[in-house]
Amino acid sequence: MLKIALLFVSIAVASGAPTRSLNQKLVVILLDGFRWDYVERENAQALPGFRRLHREGVRARWVEPIFPSVSYPSWTTLSTGVYAENHNIIGNYFYDSSQQEAFELFNTTASSNAKWWQHAEPIWATATQHGRKVGTFLWARSDVPIKGVLPHSPLGFVKTAGAEILGTNLQRTVSMLEDGYDMVMLYNEHLDNKGHDYGPNSPELKKALGEVDVQLYNFLQKLTERNLDDTVNVMIVSDHGMAETGLGSGVTYVKIEDYLDLNDVSLIVGGSFSAVVQVSPHPGKTDEVYQQLKQMPGVDVYLRDDIPVAFNLKRGRYLQEILLVAKSGFIIRGSEDSKYLPADFLDHISSGSHGFDGEKNSDMRTIFMAKGPAFMKQYIGEPIALVDIYQMYAHILQIPAQPNNGTWSRVRSFLTDGICSLGEVGW
């Protein structure tokens, strides 16, 4: 059974910390696939939007991803502050074997099934329940009620292209802030799309970063023009980084069927072009399948009970019996067969990929940066973890944080009154 430990709330007055205004607002911008070094590797004159955030606010040296370092689990961790094994969104694709139901990244009907979303309460639900007015733009499944609660203006994930949609939604955000919204959460996948299509070191990725920066710069300028700087906090977050995996990158593609008899398994989740794959053997075939897969080069193979604790995944209720994890420099490939989930990307090769173990592949690291009245200025903090970010939402909005896996001591230094936390909460 999960044990929940609540630490006591620190008192600002006793510590001499400044008193925080009750009417601070929060905008959270999730830029998918933003590797930790994308801004720093550009020259100092480039990217005026991100540079302004650096100049006027805070940033972490980097953010450690969760495992697996893929989108839906990471979006859910950013929303809840808990690991994948606790919120149970364990991949972009996964399968409930008991009910024979699949979760699929681009299948809105499947991903909107309310059953997937009841294991951990996202910040928008908590904020709404505590009287905060919340809007979302393309953020995960924020359009699915949590215990009957929806944001005031919910728009969940659908696939989009380009940075212009971010600009449009940021313009709407300014109006919403003036209209009494306390929190707006936005998502954009432009960088992730270009990273997959062309690779993280490509000219196309660099161009996309500049296009996103233009939208960010315009938004920050608009906040200043509308005299919102004194009340609005802006956080830029991401879900994971990106590694080079295209043809000519030196990556080795390892084909599952070269080592596995497909007649021995009922399902392979994520095996078309992936760093992480789940395999469900037929009854009585687990040991045989495990021994076959152990022969795959560049791939760590785990029985479910042997999955490393450090992955924070093994208690996930929808895991299959065997987990494959590609090492850096390797990608797991599949072929045309109905046993694959998904079955529609089998001929695709991505020039950039993610999903790898972040402890062993620094390309999976991502970002946190922020500015506003709640944050210090010109401050660079030590690395934090993806699970740590959630606590800052609750702190700024002055609402109770739900049980989470974050560590308050890792983020308090970013905040002007970080000593006055809402209490560190752990699973």
C-alpha angles and dihedrals in degrees: 000000000000113000119215120207121189118197120209122268114255116232117233096204093056092052097043091241116154119265112252121226115249093222101061115136131208133215116187117193116193111199106190119227097010106160116213096246101045096103099037094054091059121083119269094254094055126088102026092185095057091038090055089054089051092048098045102031147015140291138182118236084239142324122242111228127226122246122288093035094212132120113262096043090047094047089052092049090051088052098045109020094232134113124256093259089059101043091035097219089126101168147350083267127028139146137229100215094188093058097026092233126141131212111212129185099225098031104093093186091056097042092046093062102125092219092076095056107052100083099081131018115240122222094251091060093047092046093049092049089053094054100265118139109232134186130184133197116200091325111155113282096329085140092070115090116244107210086338095309125125130173116259090253112021124183114169131200122300123157113267136172133220137016094268093082088057090053092050092049092047089054088052089048092060090054091047092052090053088047094060103270113150099194134022122183120196133186131198128177101189095111093044092051093051092043091055095043100043108010133256094276097049129116087238091060091048090051091049091052089055091048092053090046091056090057092047093048092050090050094050090048091051092052089055093047091051092048092243098128093094094058108026124082118197121203124187114201138163138196105229145332131252137246130202109257106151130118108290093024093106093248117142117224113215115199116216095212091059086070105024137063103223089208087072096060138060100198142015113193118203099355103132098085111341150130092217127043134174122208127198112200122203114260111288093015101088098101093044093049091045092054091048093051093046086072092066111112118231093015130106112215122202135182108225094255091051098053108128114262088225090069089066087214111096095090092056108127096218099052118125122227099267130040124200119198120186118222120230109288095030135089127192115232133193136188141225106305135127091232092074124096109227101028099180105073100054097120095041124110117192119212087209130031143171138189096099125133104279093209089063101033117051091191087077091065116110141186148276123182132153146167136191142089093305094055137074120244128246091358127148113194132196120269116291134191127251090244090060097065098071093068092064092058091057092043094053094044091044095230129131114276113231119232106293144163096240126118114226095203090065094060107028093089090064091062128077090224099025092141088070098068128164088238131277110269126196141183 
